[in-house]
Amino acid sequence: MERIYDISTSLIYRWIYKYSKYNKKGAQVVEMKDSNAEKIRQMEARIKELEQAVGQKK
């Protein structure tokens, strides 16, 4: 996410801890970077497929 919005990871975690309604003392937040990156790649591939399908129908 930091690459997409050009903000630091530490800032993201500060926001999570500051604004999360689930923030409890001692709780640890884990971001699944690899999982998110894979999900983005899958969505981009799907978008490309859909764009090609629309292009063929025109």
Phi and psi restraints in degrees (range 20) as a CNS / XPLOR table:
assign (resid 1 and name C) (resid 2 and name N)
       (resid 2 and name CA) (resid 2 and name C) 1.0 -63.8 20.0 2
assign (resid 2 and name N) (resid 2 and name CA)
       (resid 2 and name C) (resid 3 and name N) 1.0 -29.5 20.0 2
assign (resid 2 and name C) (resid 3 and name N)
       (resid 3 and name CA) (resid 3 and name C) 1.0 -72.3 20.0 2
assign (resid 3 and name N) (resid 3 and name CA)
       (resid 3 and name C) (resid 4 and name N) 1.0 -36.7 20.0 2
assign (resid 3 and name C) (resid 4 and name N)
       (resid 4 and name CA) (resid 4 and name C) 1.0 -66.6 20.0 2
assign (resid 4 and name N) (resid 4 and name CA)
       (resid 4 and name C) (resid 5 and name N) 1.0 -44.8 20.0 2
assign (resid 4 and name C) (resid 5 and name N)
       (resid 5 and name CA) (resid 5 and name C) 1.0 -104.5 20.0 2
assign (resid 5 and name N) (resid 5 and name CA)
       (resid 5 and name C) (resid 6 and name N) 1.0 1.5 20.0 2
assign (resid 5 and name C) (resid 6 and name N)
       (resid 6 and name CA) (resid 6 and name C) 1.0 55.5 20.0 2
assign (resid 6 and name N) (resid 6 and name CA)
       (resid 6 and name C) (resid 7 and name N) 1.0 50.7 20.0 2
assign (resid 6 and name C) (resid 7 and name N)
       (resid 7 and name CA) (resid 7 and name C) 1.0 -131.2 20.0 2
assign (resid 7 and name N) (resid 7 and name CA)
       (resid 7 and name C) (resid 8 and name N) 1.0 156.5 20.0 2
assign (resid 7 and name C) (resid 8 and name N)
       (resid 8 and name CA) (resid 8 and name C) 1.0 -77.3 20.0 2
assign (resid 8 and name N) (resid 8 and name CA)
       (resid 8 and name C) (resid 9 and name N) 1.0 154.5 20.0 2
assign (resid 8 and name C) (resid 9 and name N)
       (resid 9 and name CA) (resid 9 and name C) 1.0 -62.0 20.0 2
assign (resid 9 and name N) (resid 9 and name CA)
       (resid 9 and name C) (resid 10 and name N) 1.0 -40.2 20.0 2
assign (resid 9 and name C) (resid 10 and name N)
       (resid 10 and name CA) (resid 10 and name C) 1.0 -62.0 20.0 2
assign (resid 10 and name N) (resid 10 and name CA)
       (resid 10 and name C) (resid 11 and name N) 1.0 -36.1 20.0 2
assign (resid 10 and name C) (resid 11 and name N)
       (resid 11 and name CA) (resid 11 and name C) 1.0 -66.6 20.0 2
assign (resid 11 and name N) (resid 11 and name CA)
       (resid 11 and name C) (resid 12 and name N) 1.0 -40.0 20.0 2
assign (resid 11 and name C) (resid 12 and name N)
       (resid 12 and name CA) (resid 12 and name C) 1.0 -59.6 20.0 2
assign (resid 12 and name N) (resid 12 and name CA)
       (resid 12 and name C) (resid 13 and name N) 1.0 -46.8 20.0 2
assign (resid 12 and name C) (resid 13 and name N)
       (resid 13 and name CA) (resid 13 and name C) 1.0 -65.8 20.0 2
assign (resid 13 and name N) (resid 13 and name CA)
       (resid 13 and name C) (resid 14 and name N) 1.0 -37.5 20.0 2
assign (resid 13 and name C) (resid 14 and name N)
       (resid 14 and name CA) (resid 14 and name C) 1.0 -61.7 20.0 2
assign (resid 14 and name N) (resid 14 and name CA)
       (resid 14 and name C) (resid 15 and name N) 1.0 -41.8 20.0 2
assign (resid 14 and name C) (resid 15 and name N)
       (resid 15 and name CA) (resid 15 and name C) 1.0 -63.7 20.0 2
assign (resid 15 and name N) (resid 15 and name CA)
       (resid 15 and name C) (resid 16 and name N) 1.0 -42.8 20.0 2
assign (resid 15 and name C) (resid 16 and name N)
       (resid 16 and name CA) (resid 16 and name C) 1.0 -59.0 20.0 2
assign (resid 16 and name N) (resid 16 and name CA)
       (resid 16 and name C) (resid 17 and name N) 1.0 -49.2 20.0 2
assign (resid 16 and name C) (resid 17 and name N)
       (resid 17 and name CA) (resid 17 and name C) 1.0 -69.0 20.0 2
assign (resid 17 and name N) (resid 17 and name CA)
       (resid 17 and name C) (resid 18 and name N) 1.0 -30.5 20.0 2
assign (resid 17 and name C) (resid 18 and name N)
       (resid 18 and name CA) (resid 18 and name C) 1.0 -78.1 20.0 2
assign (resid 18 and name N) (resid 18 and name CA)
       (resid 18 and name C) (resid 19 and name N) 1.0 -41.2 20.0 2
assign (resid 18 and name C) (resid 19 and name N)
       (resid 19 and name CA) (resid 19 and name C) 1.0 -107.7 20.0 2
assign (resid 19 and name N) (resid 19 and name CA)
       (resid 19 and name C) (resid 20 and name N) 1.0 -8.9 20.0 2
assign (resid 19 and name C) (resid 20 and name N)
       (resid 20 and name CA) (resid 20 and name C) 1.0 -71.8 20.0 2
assign (resid 20 and name N) (resid 20 and name CA)
       (resid 20 and name C) (resid 21 and name N) 1.0 132.8 20.0 2
assign (resid 20 and name C) (resid 21 and name N)
       (resid 21 and name CA) (resid 21 and name C) 1.0 -79.9 20.0 2
assign (resid 21 and name N) (resid 21 and name CA)
       (resid 21 and name C) (resid 22 and name N) 1.0 -9.2 20.0 2
assign (resid 21 and name C) (resid 22 and name N)
       (resid 22 and name CA) (resid 22 and name C) 1.0 -99.3 20.0 2
assign (resid 22 and name N) (resid 22 and name CA)
       (resid 22 and name C) (resid 23 and name N) 1.0 5.2 20.0 2
assign (resid 22 and name C) (resid 23 and name N)
       (resid 23 and name CA) (resid 23 and name C) 1.0 -71.8 20.0 2
assign (resid 23 and name N) (resid 23 and name CA)
       (resid 23 and name C) (resid 24 and name N) 1.0 113.2 20.0 2
assign (resid 23 and name C) (resid 24 and name N)
       (resid 24 and name CA) (resid 24 and name C) 1.0 -119.0 20.0 2
assign (resid 24 and name N) (resid 24 and name CA)
       (resid 24 and name C) (resid 25 and name N) 1.0 151.2 20.0 2
assign (resid 24 and name C) (resid 25 and name N)
       (resid 25 and name CA) (resid 25 and name C) 1.0 -58.2 20.0 2
assign (resid 25 and name N) (resid 25 and name CA)
       (resid 25 and name C) (resid 26 and name N) 1.0 129.9 20.0 2
assign (resid 25 and name C) (resid 26 and name N)
       (resid 26 and name CA) (resid 26 and name C) 1.0 87.8 20.0 2
assign (resid 26 and name N) (resid 26 and name CA)
       (resid 26 and name C) (resid 27 and name N) 1.0 -5.9 20.0 2
assign (resid 26 and name C) (resid 27 and name N)
       (resid 27 and name CA) (resid 27 and name C) 1.0 -76.0 20.0 2
assign (resid 27 and name N) (resid 27 and name CA)
       (resid 27 and name C) (resid 28 and name N) 1.0 144.3 20.0 2
assign (resid 27 and name C) (resid 28 and name N)
       (resid 28 and name CA) (resid 28 and name C) 1.0 -117.5 20.0 2
assign (resid 28 and name N) (resid 28 and name CA)
       (resid 28 and name C) (resid 29 and name N) 1.0 132.5 20.0 2
assign (resid 28 and name C) (resid 29 and name N)
       (resid 29 and name CA) (resid 29 and name C) 1.0 -98.5 20.0 2
assign (resid 29 and name N) (resid 29 and name CA)
       (resid 29 and name C) (resid 30 and name N) 1.0 130.1 20.0 2
assign (resid 29 and name C) (resid 30 and name N)
       (resid 30 and name CA) (resid 30 and name C) 1.0 -119.8 20.0 2
assign (resid 30 and name N) (resid 30 and name CA)
       (resid 30 and name C) (resid 31 and name N) 1.0 126.8 20.0 2
assign (resid 30 and name C) (resid 31 and name N)
       (resid 31 and name CA) (resid 31 and name C) 1.0 -100.9 20.0 2
assign (resid 31 and name N) (resid 31 and name CA)
       (resid 31 and name C) (resid 32 and name N) 1.0 128.3 20.0 2
assign (resid 31 and name C) (resid 32 and name N)
       (resid 32 and name CA) (resid 32 and name C) 1.0 -90.0 20.0 2
assign (resid 32 and name N) (resid 32 and name CA)
       (resid 32 and name C) (resid 33 and name N) 1.0 81.4 20.0 2
assign (resid 32 and name C) (resid 33 and name N)
       (resid 33 and name CA) (resid 33 and name C) 1.0 -61.2 20.0 2
assign (resid 33 and name N) (resid 33 and name CA)
       (resid 33 and name C) (resid 34 and name N) 1.0 -46.8 20.0 2
assign (resid 33 and name C) (resid 34 and name N)
       (resid 34 and name CA) (resid 34 and name C) 1.0 -63.7 20.0 2
assign (resid 34 and name N) (resid 34 and name CA)
       (resid 34 and name C) (resid 35 and name N) 1.0 -40.1 20.0 2
assign (resid 34 and name C) (resid 35 and name N)
       (resid 35 and name CA) (resid 35 and name C) 1.0 -64.0 20.0 2
assign (resid 35 and name N) (resid 35 and name CA)
       (resid 35 and name C) (resid 36 and name N) 1.0 -44.1 20.0 2
assign (resid 35 and name C) (resid 36 and name N)
       (resid 36 and name CA) (resid 36 and name C) 1.0 -64.7 20.0 2
assign (resid 36 and name N) (resid 36 and name CA)
       (resid 36 and name C) (resid 37 and name N) 1.0 -40.9 20.0 2
assign (resid 36 and name C) (resid 37 and name N)
       (resid 37 and name CA) (resid 37 and name C) 1.0 -63.4 20.0 2
assign (resid 37 and name N) (resid 37 and name CA)
       (resid 37 and name C) (resid 38 and name N) 1.0 -41.6 20.0 2
assign (resid 37 and name C) (resid 38 and name N)
       (resid 38 and name CA) (resid 38 and name C) 1.0 -65.5 20.0 2
assign (resid 38 and name N) (resid 38 and name CA)
       (resid 38 and name C) (resid 39 and name N) 1.0 -40.3 20.0 2
assign (resid 38 and name C) (resid 39 and name N)
       (resid 39 and name CA) (resid 39 and name C) 1.0 -62.3 20.0 2
assign (resid 39 and name N) (resid 39 and name CA)
       (resid 39 and name C) (resid 40 and name N) 1.0 -41.1 20.0 2
assign (resid 39 and name C) (resid 40 and name N)
       (resid 40 and name CA) (resid 40 and name C) 1.0 -64.0 20.0 2
assign (resid 40 and name N) (resid 40 and name CA)
       (resid 40 and name C) (resid 41 and name N) 1.0 -43.4 20.0 2
assign (resid 40 and name C) (resid 41 and name N)
       (resid 41 and name CA) (resid 41 and name C) 1.0 -61.0 20.0 2
assign (resid 41 and name N) (resid 41 and name CA)
       (resid 41 and name C) (resid 42 and name N) 1.0 -41.3 20.0 2
assign (resid 41 and name C) (resid 42 and name N)
       (resid 42 and name CA) (resid 42 and name C) 1.0 -64.6 20.0 2
assign (resid 42 and name N) (resid 42 and name CA)
       (resid 42 and name C) (resid 43 and name N) 1.0 -42.1 20.0 2
assign (resid 42 and name C) (resid 43 and name N)
       (resid 43 and name CA) (resid 43 and name C) 1.0 -65.5 20.0 2
assign (resid 43 and name N) (resid 43 and name CA)
       (resid 43 and name C) (resid 44 and name N) 1.0 -40.7 20.0 2
assign (resid 43 and name C) (resid 44 and name N)
       (resid 44 and name CA) (resid 44 and name C) 1.0 -63.6 20.0 2
assign (resid 44 and name N) (resid 44 and name CA)
       (resid 44 and name C) (resid 45 and name N) 1.0 -40.1 20.0 2
assign (resid 44 and name C) (resid 45 and name N)
       (resid 45 and name CA) (resid 45 and name C) 1.0 -64.1 20.0 2
assign (resid 45 and name N) (resid 45 and name CA)
       (resid 45 and name C) (resid 46 and name N) 1.0 -41.6 20.0 2
assign (resid 45 and name C) (resid 46 and name N)
       (resid 46 and name CA) (resid 46 and name C) 1.0 -64.5 20.0 2
assign (resid 46 and name N) (resid 46 and name CA)
       (resid 46 and name C) (resid 47 and name N) 1.0 -41.3 20.0 2
assign (resid 46 and name C) (resid 47 and name N)
       (resid 47 and name CA) (resid 47 and name C) 1.0 -60.7 20.0 2
assign (resid 47 and name N) (resid 47 and name CA)
       (resid 47 and name C) (resid 48 and name N) 1.0 -43.1 20.0 2
assign (resid 47 and name C) (resid 48 and name N)
       (resid 48 and name CA) (resid 48 and name C) 1.0 -62.1 20.0 2
assign (resid 48 and name N) (resid 48 and name CA)
       (resid 48 and name C) (resid 49 and name N) 1.0 -42.9 20.0 2
assign (resid 48 and name C) (resid 49 and name N)
       (resid 49 and name CA) (resid 49 and name C) 1.0 -61.0 20.0 2
assign (resid 49 and name N) (resid 49 and name CA)
       (resid 49 and name C) (resid 50 and name N) 1.0 -44.6 20.0 2
assign (resid 49 and name C) (resid 50 and name N)
       (resid 50 and name CA) (resid 50 and name C) 1.0 -66.1 20.0 2
assign (resid 50 and name N) (resid 50 and name CA)
       (resid 50 and name C) (resid 51 and name N) 1.0 -39.3 20.0 2
assign (resid 50 and name C) (resid 51 and name N)
       (resid 51 and name CA) (resid 51 and name C) 1.0 -63.0 20.0 2
assign (resid 51 and name N) (resid 51 and name CA)
       (resid 51 and name C) (resid 52 and name N) 1.0 -39.5 20.0 2
assign (resid 51 and name C) (resid 52 and name N)
       (resid 52 and name CA) (resid 52 and name C) 1.0 -66.4 20.0 2
assign (resid 52 and name N) (resid 52 and name CA)
       (resid 52 and name C) (resid 53 and name N) 1.0 -39.7 20.0 2
assign (resid 52 and name C) (resid 53 and name N)
       (resid 53 and name CA) (resid 53 and name C) 1.0 -65.1 20.0 2
assign (resid 53 and name N) (resid 53 and name CA)
       (resid 53 and name C) (resid 54 and name N) 1.0 -41.2 20.0 2
assign (resid 53 and name C) (resid 54 and name N)
       (resid 54 and name CA) (resid 54 and name C) 1.0 -65.8 20.0 2
assign (resid 54 and name N) (resid 54 and name CA)
       (resid 54 and name C) (resid 55 and name N) 1.0 -40.7 20.0 2
assign (resid 54 and name C) (resid 55 and name N)
       (resid 55 and name CA) (resid 55 and name C) 1.0 -61.6 20.0 2
assign (resid 55 and name N) (resid 55 and name CA)
       (resid 55 and name C) (resid 56 and name N) 1.0 -37.0 20.0 2
assign (resid 55 and name C) (resid 56 and name N)
       (resid 56 and name CA) (resid 56 and name C) 1.0 -71.3 20.0 2
assign (resid 56 and name N) (resid 56 and name CA)
       (resid 56 and name C) (resid 57 and name N) 1.0 -30.6 20.0 2
assign (resid 56 and name C) (resid 57 and name N)
       (resid 57 and name CA) (resid 57 and name C) 1.0 -78.3 20.0 2
assign (resid 57 and name N) (resid 57 and name CA)
       (resid 57 and name C) (resid 58 and name N) 1.0 -19.7 20.0 2
